[in-house]
Amino acid sequence: MLSTALADIDAVFAGWASPHETGCGRCHTPEETACLRTPDAPVPPEVLSRFVFEVADHFTDHAASMRRLLPQAARAMAEGTLVGVGWGVHGLVLVDWRSWPAEQAAAVDTFLRAWWQDALAVPEPPYPVEDVFETCATIARSVAPFLGAWAPGPAADAHLVRCARMWLDDLLSDASPFDWWYSDAEDRAVAELRAWLTGPGAARLRAAGAEDLAIRAELLALPYGERWAHPYWDTASATN
């Protein structure tokens, strides 16, 4: 699935360039910026990473530059060699890629879903699963597709336990667990995540033997005051 998605990205974005790109002379050399004006030529890995996580106003045409970089960037994401995943705002977060021609938008969407599925399927993906999840969700501006595709399985369940352990403290305090959201869709995403963890997520955690995390997830359904006044916390304190 991932290999097919990558092949589709290669085909759809082949030959793309940002022909009038001047870039940021303080951040990139003329030779580095020239890569953006030249279709298909390999970009040095460290330059690729800096371009992908560069702020939008450092480009003459940010969207065109992201299209130009996509084949190599998507493959680096899949391989775990794109420095910046989990540490910054991915360039696709900052462009309206859903407004691109249908074939291009579909290729991006298919890649995100395939990358997520590939990460869930193995015990140790190239990036931590929570980083893949947040990168996919911020690019897609929604957590729903990736929660909905979080099918049960040994590796996927272990990743769910890990992510729930990381997310629940923030969610129980009505805070966002996300570090790199860059749009007003964050509030909706947090609400979607909370609702999923309260229902399907809690059931999955319980089935995976993570009873304590399942209970905490179910507490998300309660109003803030009732959540923290729940008898669970007395029990939890007594066992710790």
Buried (B, 14 or more C-beta within 10 A) or exposed (E): EBEEBBEBBBEBBEEBBBEEBBBBEEEBEEEBBEBBBEBEEEBEEEBBBBBBBBEBEBBBBBBBBBBBBBBBBBBBBBEEEBBBBBEBBBBBBBBEBEEBEEEBBBBBBBBBBBBBBBBBBEEEBBBBBBBBBBBBBBBBBBBBBBBEBBEEEEBBBBBBBBBBBEBBEEBBEEEBBBEBBBEEBBEBBBEBBBBBBBEBBBEBBBEBEBEBBBBBBBBBBBEEEEBEEBEBEEEEEEEE
